[in-house]
Amino acid sequence: MQKQGSCSHFSKYKLESIGNLIKTNFTFCDNAKKLQCESDVEKWLCIECGFFGCSRNSNNQCSLKHNQQTNHPLSISNNSFAIWCYVCDNDLETIIEETDNKGQKEKIIKFLDSMKNLLFKKIKQNKPTQTIQQFQQVQQQQQQPETLNQDIKQQTTQPLNYTPKQVFGLRNLGNTCFFNSVMQCLNATESLNQFYLDHKKFNFSSYNNNVDNEDDDDWTTVETNKQIKQQVRPKSSKLSINQIYQNFLLNSRKSKGLVDPADLFKSIQAVQGRFRSMAQQDASELLRCLLDALSTGEENTHIGRINKTKTNGKPKRTIVENIFGSYLCNYLECLDCGFVSRTFDFCLDYTVQIRKPKGLINQRFQEEYSEITSEELQDVIVPYLHNSILVQKNNNPPKIQQQKQCNLSVIDCLDAFTEYEELNQKNNYFKCEQCAKQGKKSVRALRKFFLYDLPQVATIILKRFQQKSAGRFEKVTEQVEIPETIYLEDYTILKGEPSQTIEEIQAQKFKYQLYGVVVHQGTMTGGHYVSYVKHKENNQDHWFYFSDSNFKEVSLKQALSNQAYILFYERV
């Protein structure tokens, strides 16, 4: 979020006049009859005129459209009691944290507290025994959808009447909403937490004892390790970034709802200079940099090396690499001579374009599945192949039911990411090794990506920010439907035993369940990151909304009805 000096748009309002404007019953949007607005979404009250409308995350976005038509600057949420200033494009609590003027900060705090109390009194007129916290719990329970479509399972989980120890807000350090939203999703990554929260077995304070051990030339060189070892320890701290991250997780479980992540953010700034300015940053870049730094630190401490299996190519050795890491197989087929090239590249996420597939089919393959022969793999470096046989799905046309839908889904984006693409004069000719021997410089080819050796956590990044003409970036605002469950076997090169048949190998299923969503609100020039995260409590799933220091429990439908940017799926 862009830094705001302060906000003065609240100063013209008087509580008495605001109280007289509030006529709503806080149940239905004022446009509900005309637009058939959803009843189970968050709603906002305009402080200028009393209009009560659906949030910007709803289908109709009545509150946002009301502001665009009237220029009324302030609205307050009927659920979280947050106050949003449309002029500053920020909420007042975040503005308070970013304001250096102590006097102005006190005025905003006073207005914020007064508005919360006023709204609460209006809402609880028929419920005099409720506290604000009790009211919020009832509101959240009422907002559970009565019926959900077939893609969203019916929720019977009752809202919690307490805050679990793993649920907390994060203080905004100044435009750090991009960092906070990612940290909330990592905080819910159980496969990562089981290592970092076990500080007795994985105690990263032993960093100093092992950091100078240079007897390691396995895959990475000693010279490279020397350079990395200078990077992973923040200059301002004697602790490694791994120990700081471990301390962050351990201490956050002892907090009372609000955590200051300054030490962890400073350690990231020390590793990656791009985050030292307090300007707006990209959440996906932050995620990659943090995971890379943690993985490098684990490599150097020798504590995080949980996989010592030898392999060709880039191995998955550290905790981070084994949880988030997989490989992309880049398949290239020359259309002139039929030569096929395969390369396997390590990755920590899948970045996909927001579009539907074009449906190009490779006519070479008659069968749906086929084995990749040893001759085809003769000069190919395949990680963790050993004695396995590989089976690929040759064509993966768009699903018929997806083609009929008007809305775009994550499945469409995955289909488009892994479909065949022709490389030609308009789209980068292919330099074929075999054709080059005959004097041909470039030829037509087919290219396709396969997934390989799937991760425990599949991170899907939707390319919301795309470069247009003259180096200008634009945000893709198209809504993408988010399935709670996805299956990745159709996109994957499958491994099997030599004794298995192709039919047995292709029967494998790779099921993933959604647990985290990072959302970017706003535009390229001014926006805000929030997250929706699933935490398990008493063996039941509970979804929470996080916006820096603010958080609340929400329904599954609310978590899936947003302009998603980064999706976290865990293999089940």
C-alpha positions in Angstrom: 0.0 0.0 0.0 1.3 3.4 -0.8 2.4 5.5 2.2 -0.1 8.1 3.3 1.0 11.1 5.3 -2.3 11.2 7.2 -6.0 11.5 6.7 -8.1 14.5 7.5 -11.3 13.5 5.6 -13.0 12.5 8.9 -12.7 15.9 10.6 -15.8 17.4 9.0 -18.2 14.8 10.5 -20.0 15.2 13.8 -21.2 12.1 15.7 -24.7 13.5 16.4 -25.4 14.0 12.7 -24.0 10.6 11.8 -26.2 8.9 14.4 -29.3 10.5 12.9 -28.4 9.2 9.4 -28.3 5.5 10.5 -31.7 4.1 9.5 -30.7 0.6 8.3 -31.5 -2.7 10.1 -27.9 -3.8 9.2 -29.2 -6.9 7.4 -29.7 -6.2 3.7 -28.0 -3.9 1.3 -30.1 -0.9 0.3 -30.0 -2.1 -3.3 -31.0 -5.7 -2.3 -34.5 -5.6 -3.9 -33.3 -4.0 -7.1 -30.1 -5.9 -7.6 -30.7 -9.1 -5.7 -27.6 -8.5 -3.6 -26.1 -11.3 -1.6 -27.1 -11.4 2.1 -24.0 -13.3 3.3 -21.3 -10.7 2.5 -19.7 -7.9 4.5 -21.5 -4.6 4.2 -20.4 -1.0 4.7 -22.2 2.1 6.0 -21.5 5.4 4.3 -20.8 8.0 7.1 -21.9 10.9 4.9 -25.4 9.8 3.9 -26.1 6.5 5.7 -26.2 4.3 2.5 -25.7 0.7 3.5 -24.1 -1.4 0.7 -22.3 -4.6 -0.2 -18.5 -4.6 0.1 -16.1 -4.3 -2.9 -15.5 -8.1 -2.6 -19.1 -8.9 -3.4 -20.6 -9.4 -6.9 -22.5 -6.0 -7.0 -19.9 -3.9 -5.1 -22.7 -1.5 -4.1 -20.6 0.4 -1.5 -17.7 1.0 -3.9 -20.1 2.1 -6.7 -21.9 4.5 -4.3 -18.6 6.2 -3.5 -17.7 6.5 -7.2 -21.1 8.2 -7.8 -21.1 10.5 -4.8 -17.5 10.9 -3.8 -18.5 10.4 -0.1 -15.1 9.5 1.4 -15.7 7.3 4.5 -17.5 4.0 5.1 -17.5 1.7 8.2 -17.9 -2.1 8.1 -20.9 -3.6 9.9 -18.8 -6.6 10.9 -15.2 -5.7 11.7 -16.0 -1.9 12.5 -13.1 -1.0 10.2 -13.4 2.5 8.6 -12.2 2.9 5.0 -11.3 6.2 3.4 -11.8 6.0 -0.4 -9.8 9.2 -1.0 -6.7 7.8 0.8 -7.5 4.3 -0.4 -6.7 2.9 3.0 -8.3 2.0 6.3 -7.9 4.4 9.3 -6.1 1.9 11.5 -3.4 1.4 8.9 -3.2 5.2 8.4 -2.7 5.6 12.2 0.3 3.3 12.0 1.8 5.3 9.1 1.2 8.8 10.5 4.1 10.5 12.1 2.1 13.5 13.4 1.3 12.5 17.0 -1.6 15.1 17.3 -3.3 13.9 14.1 -2.8 10.3 15.1 -4.7 11.0 18.4 -7.5 12.7 16.6 -7.9 9.7 14.2 -7.9 7.2 17.1 -10.5 9.2 19.0 -12.8 9.4 15.9 -12.3 5.7 15.2 -13.2 4.7 18.7 -16.2 7.0 18.8 -17.5 5.6 15.5 -17.1 2.0 16.6 -19.0 2.7 19.8 -21.8 4.6 17.9 -22.3 1.9 15.4 -22.2 -0.8 18.0 -24.9 1.0 20.1 -27.1 1.3 17.0 -26.8 -2.4 16.2 -27.3 -3.8 19.7 -30.4 -1.8 20.6 -32.4 -5.0 20.9 -29.4 -6.9 22.3 -28.3 -4.9 25.4 -26.2 -7.7 27.0 -23.9 -8.1 24.0 -20.3 -7.0 23.9 -18.7 -5.9 20.6 -16.8 -9.3 20.4 -20.1 -11.2 20.9 -21.8 -9.2 18.3 -19.1 -9.9 15.7 -19.4 -13.6 16.4 -23.2 -13.5 15.8 -22.7 -11.5 12.6 -20.2 -14.0 11.3 -22.6 -16.9 12.2 -25.5 -15.1 10.4 -23.3 -14.6 7.3 -22.8 -18.4 6.8 -24.5 -19.1 3.5 -27.8 -21.1 3.7 -27.0 -22.9 0.5 -23.8 -23.3 -1.4 -23.3 -24.4 -5.0 -21.9 -27.8 -5.8 -18.4 -26.6 -5.9 -18.5 -25.3 -2.3 -19.3 -27.9 0.4 -21.9 -27.1 3.0 -20.4 -25.7 6.1 -21.6 -27.0 9.4 -18.8 -25.6 11.5 -19.9 -23.1 14.2 -17.9 -19.9 14.5 -15.5 -19.9 17.4 -16.2 -17.9 20.5 -12.5 -17.5 21.2 -9.3 -16.7 19.2 -7.0 -19.7 18.6 -3.4 -19.2 19.6 -2.2 -19.5 15.9 -4.6 -16.6 14.8 -3.3 -13.1 15.2 -2.9 -9.8 13.4 0.3 -8.3 12.1 1.3 -4.7 12.7 1.8 -2.7 9.5 5.4 -1.4 9.5 4.6 1.1 6.7 3.4 -0.3 3.3 4.0 -3.9 4.5 0.6 -5.3 3.8 2.2 -7.4 1.0 4.5 -9.0 3.6 1.7 -9.5 6.2 -0.6 -11.2 3.8 2.1 -13.7 2.8 3.1 -14.4 6.4 -0.5 -15.2 7.3 -0.5 -18.0 4.7 2.9 -19.3 5.7 1.7 -19.3 9.3 -1.0 -21.7 8.3 1.4 -24.0 6.4 1.3 -27.0 8.7 4.0 -29.0 6.9 6.4 -26.1 7.4 5.3 -25.4 11.0 5.9 -28.9 12.1 9.7 -28.4 11.5 10.1 -24.8 12.7 7.9 -25.1 15.8 9.9 -28.2 16.9 12.7 -26.0 18.2 14.3 -28.9 20.2 14.9 -31.0 17.1 15.4 -28.2 14.7 17.1 -25.5 16.7 18.5 -22.9 14.2 20.5 -21.2 17.0 23.2 -23.7 16.0 23.7 -21.6 12.9 27.0 -20.1 14.2 28.5 -23.6 14.8 27.9 -24.7 11.2 28.0 -21.7 9.0 31.8 -21.8 8.4 31.8 -25.4 7.4 32.9 -25.2 3.7 33.3 -29.0 3.2 30.4 -29.1 0.8 30.6 -29.3 -2.9 27.5 -31.4 -3.4 25.7 -29.7 -6.3 26.5 -26.1 -5.3 30.1 -25.0 -5.2 32.0 -23.9 -2.2 32.5 -20.5 -3.8 28.7 -20.1 -4.2 28.1 -21.1 -0.6 30.6 -18.5 0.7 28.6 -15.8 -1.1 25.3 -17.1 0.1 26.5 -17.4 3.7 27.2 -13.7 3.7 23.7 -13.0 2.6 21.5 -15.1 4.9 22.6 -13.5 8.1 21.2 -9.9 8.5 23.9 -7.3 9.0 22.0 -5.8 12.0 21.5 -9.2 13.7 23.6 -12.0 15.1 20.7 -14.4 14.3 20.1 -16.2 11.0 16.9 -15.5 9.1 15.9 -19.1 10.0 16.2 -18.5 13.7 14.4 -15.2 13.4 11.6 -17.0 11.5 11.5 -19.7 14.1 11.3 -17.1 16.9 8.5 -15.4 15.0 6.4 -18.6 14.9 7.1 -19.5 18.5 6.5 -16.0 20.0 3.4 -15.4 17.9 1.7 -18.4 19.7 2.2 -16.5 23.0 0.8 -13.2 21.7 -2.6 -11.8 22.6 -3.9 -11.1 19.1 -1.3 -8.7 17.7 2.3 -9.5 16.6 5.1 -7.1 15.6 7.0 -8.7 12.7 9.7 -6.0 12.5 12.6 -8.4 13.2 11.6 -10.8 10.5 10.9 -8.1 7.9 14.3 -6.4 8.7 16.0 -9.8 8.1 14.4 -10.0 4.7 15.5 -6.4 3.9 19.0 -7.4 4.8 18.9 -10.3 2.4 17.1 -8.5 -0.5 17.8 -4.8 -0.9 14.6 -4.3 -3.1 12.5 -4.4 0.1 14.5 -1.7 1.9 12.5 1.1 0.5 9.1 1.4 2.1 7.3 1.6 -1.3 4.6 -0.7 -2.5 6.0 -4.2 -3.2 4.8 -7.4 -4.9 3.7 -10.2 -2.6 4.8 -13.0 -5.0 8.4 -11.6 -5.1 8.4 -11.4 -1.3 7.3 -15.0 -1.1 10.0 -16.2 -3.4 12.7 -14.2 -1.7 11.7 -15.4 1.7 11.5 -19.1 0.7 14.9 -18.8 -1.1 16.5 -17.2 2.0 15.1 -19.8 4.4 16.2 -22.7 2.1 19.7 -21.3 1.8 19.9 -20.9 5.5 18.7 -24.5 6.1 21.4 -25.6 3.6 24.1 -23.9 5.5 23.1 -24.9 8.9 22.8 -28.6 7.9 19.7 -28.7 10.2 17.2 -28.3 7.4 18.7 -31.0 5.2 16.0 -33.6 5.5 16.6 -35.2 2.2 20.0 -36.6 1.4 19.0 -38.7 -1.6 21.5 -38.4 -4.4 20.0 -37.4 -7.8 20.8 -35.9 -11.2 20.1 -32.2 -11.5 18.9 -29.9 -8.8 18.0 -31.9 -5.7 15.2 -31.1 -3.2 17.2 -31.3 0.1 16.0 -28.6 2.5 12.7 -28.3 4.4 11.5 -25.5 2.1 12.5 -27.4 -1.1 10.7 -30.6 0.0 7.5 -28.8 0.9 7.2 -26.2 -1.9 9.6 -27.5 -4.6 8.8 -29.4 -7.8 10.0 -29.4 -11.4 8.7 -28.1 -14.7 9.4 -30.2 -17.7 9.8 -28.1 -20.8 8.8 -30.2 -23.8 9.8 -29.0 -27.2 9.1 -30.9 -30.5 10.4 -29.8 -33.8 7.7 -29.8 -36.5 10.2 -30.2 -39.3 12.2 -33.3 -38.2 10.3 -34.5 -35.1 13.3 -34.1 -32.7 12.1 -33.9 -29.1 13.8 -32.0 -26.3 13.0 -32.2 -22.6 14.5 -30.2 -19.7 13.6 -30.3 -16.1 13.8 -27.1 -14.1 13.3 -26.7 -10.4 10.6 -24.3 -9.2 8.9 -23.2 -5.9 5.6 -22.1 -7.5 3.5 -22.1 -10.7 2.9 -18.7 -12.3 -0.1 -18.9 -14.7 -1.8 -16.5 -17.0 -5.4 -15.5 -16.4 -7.0 -16.9 -19.5 -8.8 -19.9 -20.9 -6.9 -22.5 -23.0 -6.9 -22.4 -26.8 -7.2 -26.2 -27.2 -4.2 -26.9 -29.5 -3.8 -30.7 -29.9 -0.5 -32.6 -30.7 -1.5 -34.8 -33.7 1.6 -37.0 -33.2 0.0 -38.9 -30.3 -2.9 -41.2 -30.9 -3.1 -42.6 -27.3 -4.1 -40.5 -24.3 -1.2 -41.8 -22.2 2.2 -43.1 -23.3 5.5 -44.2 -21.7 8.5 -42.0 -22.2 11.1 -44.5 -23.4 14.7 -44.8 -22.2 15.9 -43.7 -25.7 14.0 -40.4 -25.4 15.6 -39.8 -22.0 19.1 -40.8 -23.0 20.6 -37.3 -22.8 18.0 -35.8 -20.4 18.8 -35.0 -16.8 15.8 -36.2 -14.9 15.8 -35.6 -11.1 14.9 -38.6 -8.9 14.3 -41.0 -11.8 16.3 -43.9 -10.4 14.7 -47.1 -11.8 11.2 -45.6 -12.3 9.4 -45.4 -15.6 7.7 -42.2 -16.7 4.2 -41.8 -18.2 2.9 -38.6 -19.7 -0.6 -37.5 -20.7 -0.2 -36.5 -24.3 -3.1 -34.2 -24.8 -5.1 -32.3 -22.1 -7.9 -30.6 -24.0 -10.1 -28.1 -22.0 -12.8 -29.7 -20.0 -16.2 -29.5 -21.8 -18.0 -28.3 -18.7 -15.4 -25.5 -18.2 -15.9 -24.4 -21.9 -19.6 -23.9 -21.3 -19.0 -21.7 -18.2 -19.0 -18.0 -18.6 -16.7 -17.5 -15.7 -13.0 -18.2 -15.7 -11.6 -20.7 -13.2 -8.2 -21.7 -11.8 -8.7 -25.0 -13.7 -8.9 -23.0 -17.0 -5.7 -21.2 -16.1 -3.9 -24.5 -15.3 -5.2 -26.0 -18.6 -3.8 -22.9 -20.5 -0.5 -23.1 -18.6 0.1 -26.7 -19.6 -1.4 -26.8 -23.2 0.6 -27.1 -26.4 1.8 -23.8 -27.9 3.2 -23.4 -31.4 6.5 -21.6 -31.8 6.6 -19.9 -35.2 7.5 -16.7 -36.9 5.1 -14.6 -34.7 6.1 -16.4 -31.6 9.9 -17.2 -31.3 11.1 -19.8 -33.7 12.7 -22.9 -32.2 16.5 -23.6 -32.7 16.4 -27.4 -33.3 19.7 -29.2 -32.7 19.1 -31.7 -35.5 17.9 -29.1 -38.1 20.9 -27.0 -37.3 23.2 -29.7 -38.6 21.4 -29.3 -41.9 22.0 -25.6 -41.9 18.5 -24.5 -40.7 18.7 -21.7 -38.1 15.2 -21.8 -36.8 12.1 -23.9 -37.3 8.5 -24.3 -36.1 7.9 -26.3 -33.0 5.4 -27.3 -30.3 6.1 -26.5 -26.7 4.3 -27.7 -23.6 4.9 -27.7 -19.8 4.5 -30.7 -17.7 4.6 -30.8 -13.9 6.9 -33.3 -12.3 7.6 -34.6 -8.8 4.8 -32.6 -7.2 5.2 -30.6 -4.0 3.5 -31.0 -0.7 2.3 -27.4 -1.1 1.3 -26.2 -4.6 1.6 -22.4 -4.8 -0.3 -21.0 -7.8 0.3 -17.3 -8.7 -2.2 -15.7 -11.0 -0.5 -13.2 -13.2 -2.5 -10.1 -12.1 0.2 -7.7 -13.2 1.1 -8.0 -16.9 3.4 -5.9 -19.0 1.8 -4.1 -21.9 3.2 -1.8 -24.5 6.1 0.6 -23.8 7.0 -1.4 -20.6 3.8 -0.3 -18.9 2.2 -2.7 -16.4 -1.5 -3.2 -16.0 -3.6 -5.1 -13.5 -5.8 -7.9 -14.7 -9.0 -7.5 -12.7 -10.9 -10.4 -14.2 -12.6 -12.6 -11.5 -11.3 -16.1 -11.3 -13.3 -18.9 -9.7 -11.4 -20.7 -7.0 -12.1 -24.4 -6.4 -11.6 -25.6 -2.8 -10.1 -28.8 -4.2 -8.0 -29.4 -7.3 -6.4 -32.5 -8.9 -3.0 -32.2 -10.6 -2.4 -35.6 -12.1 -3.6 -34.5 -15.6 -0.8 -32.0 -15.8 1.9 -34.2 -14.4 4.5 -36.7 -15.7 3.8 -39.7 -13.6 6.3 -42.1 -12.1 5.8 -45.8 -11.6 7.6 -49.1 -11.0 8.9 -51.1 -13.9 6.4 -53.9 -13.0 3.4 -51.6 -13.3 1.3 -51.1 -16.4 0.5 -47.7 -17.9 -3.1 -48.1 -16.8 -1.9 -48.6 -13.2 0.4 -45.6 -13.3 -2.1 -43.3 -14.8 -4.6 -44.2 -12.1 -2.6 -42.1 -9.6 -4.5 -39.2 -8.0 -2.9 -36.0 -6.7 -5.5 -34.2 -4.6 -4.9 -30.7 -3.2 -6.9 -28.7 -0.7 -7.0 -24.9 -0.5 -5.8 -23.3 2.8 -4.6 -19.8 1.9 -5.5 -16.9 -0.5 -3.6 -13.7 -1.0 -5.8 -11.0 -2.5 -4.7 -7.7 -4.0 -7.3 -4.9 -3.8 -7.1 -1.7 -5.7 -5.0 -0.7 -8.7 -1.4 -0.6 -9.9 -0.9 2.8 -8.4 -2.6 2.3 -5.1 -3.7 -0.9 -3.5 -3.9 -3.1 -0.4 -3.1 -6.8 0.2 -5.3 -9.0 2.4 -5.5 -12.7 3.0 -8.0 -15.5 3.7 -6.5 -18.4 5.6 -7.8 -21.7 6.9 -6.8 -22.8 10.4 -7.8 -26.1 12.0 -9.2 -26.0 15.5 -10.7 -28.9 17.3 -10.4 -30.9 14.1 -12.6 -28.5 12.3 -11.7 -26.0 9.5 -12.2 -22.3 10.2 -11.5 -19.6 7.7 -10.2 -16.2 8.8 -9.8 -12.8 7.0 -6.6 -10.8 7.7 -5.9 -7.2 6.9 -2.7 -6.3 8.8 -3.7 -6.0 12.5 -7.4 -6.7 11.8 -8.8 -10.2 11.5 -12.1 -12.0 11.8 -13.6 -15.4 11.1 -15.5 -15.7 7.8 -17.3 -18.3 5.8 -15.8 -20.5 3.1 -17.8 -18.7 0.5 -16.4 -15.3 1.5 -12.9 -16.8 1.2 -13.5 -18.0 -2.3 -15.3 -14.8 -3.6 -12.3 -12.6 -4.0 -9.9 -11.3 -6.6 -7.2 -13.9 -5.8 -3.5 -13.3 -6.5 -1.7 -16.2 -4.8 -3.3 -19.5 -3.9 -1.9 -22.1 -1.4 -3.0 -25.7 -1.9 -1.8 -28.5 0.4 -1.6 -32.1 -0.8 -4.1 -34.4 1.0 
